[in-house]
């Protein structure tokens, strides 16, 4: 009888364990079966008892990529992946070192998992701001001012960090401290939908793959419909981007997601022939010479009015787009501290960004669309 009782208890315990992990197990298996359509910076491989996620940023070319082994709580770590960082899922306590992740957390109903961000000032997402106002979030700094001990005290399951291959990257220090840091390089994608598709990457850590797939599929359909419409435009205005800053004029590479935005909105980007995915540091005089006849000028940094451009460099008055009042900046949705929602909700809403650009380049194609992220720079004649 005692033997039977022990067997019965063992079976019951096994059944209970299966019930407890089954919901996320099913979600994890479904989430891992993702089709990556546009993103090029990560790959997913489903194993028998875990999910292997690989991030291959371009500066690691020729070297080992970053690998993360996602293992469900209570399950053993499978052998043979000693180079991979083990992350227990589903993640319960998250530190996000970039606001670009917050919009998806909000859309997926995951903001309750968030325990810290880098800096409260740059947050726009409403649900996260409510957490800040109620004292439920911590700020842990960024770059050289990152407070690693404060992060350790929070005992996060996951730290999401942006990486660029420069001295400003914080993930090496976090790795040295043994913390569960994962890098994201979505900013290096060459297509806006590729950058948006990193929501599938994030979903792997929370078991929200179905939600991420639906959201991406709907966004993709709207984006492609808009791009097809703009593609039929007969004329393509030439487009100048960004503004001079500290002796340089940084412009998006011709293979960047911003260059693709311009092309899909029916514009002719001045550096379309370049093949870089990141930004290019150009000499101010060279950009001025190339852009003097540009039809449209977008993404002008901190400028809010044409007078700001003239104060920065009086020569800019010669640029055609400035003369004709066709300067637009992506800073319509700034909070009072300067946090820009273009780099927050705009990441998961590339269709809305594209609609803005089509309205700017081809006003007659979307006559009823009201600019959401962009606004025209103010002039003396235009309020």
HELIX and SHEET records of a PDB file:
HELIX    1   1 UNK A    2  UNK A   32  1                                  31    
HELIX    2   2 UNK A   58  UNK A   60  5                                   3    
HELIX    3   3 UNK A   99  UNK A  101  5                                   3    
HELIX    4   4 UNK A  102  UNK A  107  1                                   6    
HELIX    5   5 UNK A  111  UNK A  113  5                                   3    
HELIX    6   6 UNK A  120  UNK A  122  5                                   3    
HELIX    7   7 UNK A  126  UNK A  133  1                                   8    
HELIX    8   8 UNK A  143  UNK A  145  5                                   3    
HELIX    9   9 UNK A  148  UNK A  154  1                                   7    
HELIX   10  10 UNK A  171  UNK A  176  1                                   6    
HELIX   11  11 UNK A  186  UNK A  188  5                                   3    
HELIX   12  12 UNK A  192  UNK A  196  1                                   5    
HELIX   13  13 UNK A  198  UNK A  203  1                                   6    
HELIX   14  14 UNK A  209  UNK A  231  1                                  23    
HELIX   15  15 UNK A  257  UNK A  264  1                                   8    
HELIX   16  16 UNK A  284  UNK A  291  1                                   8    
HELIX   17  17 UNK A  306  UNK A  312  1                                   7    
HELIX   18  18 UNK A  314  UNK A  318  5                                   5    
HELIX   19  19 UNK A  320  UNK A  323  1                                   4    
HELIX   20  20 UNK A  341  UNK A  343  5                                   3    
HELIX   21  21 UNK A  345  UNK A  348  1                                   4    
HELIX   22  22 UNK A  350  UNK A  361  1                                  12    
SHEET    1   A 4 UNK A  42  UNK A  46  0                                        
SHEET    2   A 4 UNK A  51  UNK A  55 -1                                        
SHEET    3   A 4 UNK A  66  UNK A  72 -1                                        
SHEET    4   A 4 UNK A  85  UNK A  89  1                                        
SHEET    1   B 5 UNK A 138  UNK A 139  0                                        
SHEET    2   B 5 UNK A 114  UNK A 117  1                                        
SHEET    3   B 5 UNK A  94  UNK A  96  1                                        
SHEET    4   B 5 UNK A 158  UNK A 162  1                                        
SHEET    5   B 5 UNK A 181  UNK A 184  1                                        
SHEET    1   C 5 UNK A 267  UNK A 269  0                                        
SHEET    2   C 5 UNK A 237  UNK A 241  1                                        
SHEET    3   C 5 UNK A 296  UNK A 298  1                                        
SHEET    4   C 5 UNK A 327  UNK A 329  1                                        
SHEET    5   C 5 UNK A 375  UNK A 376 -1                                        
SHEET    1   D 3 UNK A 244  UNK A 245  0                                        
SHEET    2   D 3 UNK A 248  UNK A 252 -1                                        
SHEET    3   D 3 UNK A 279  UNK A 283 -1                                        
END                                                                             
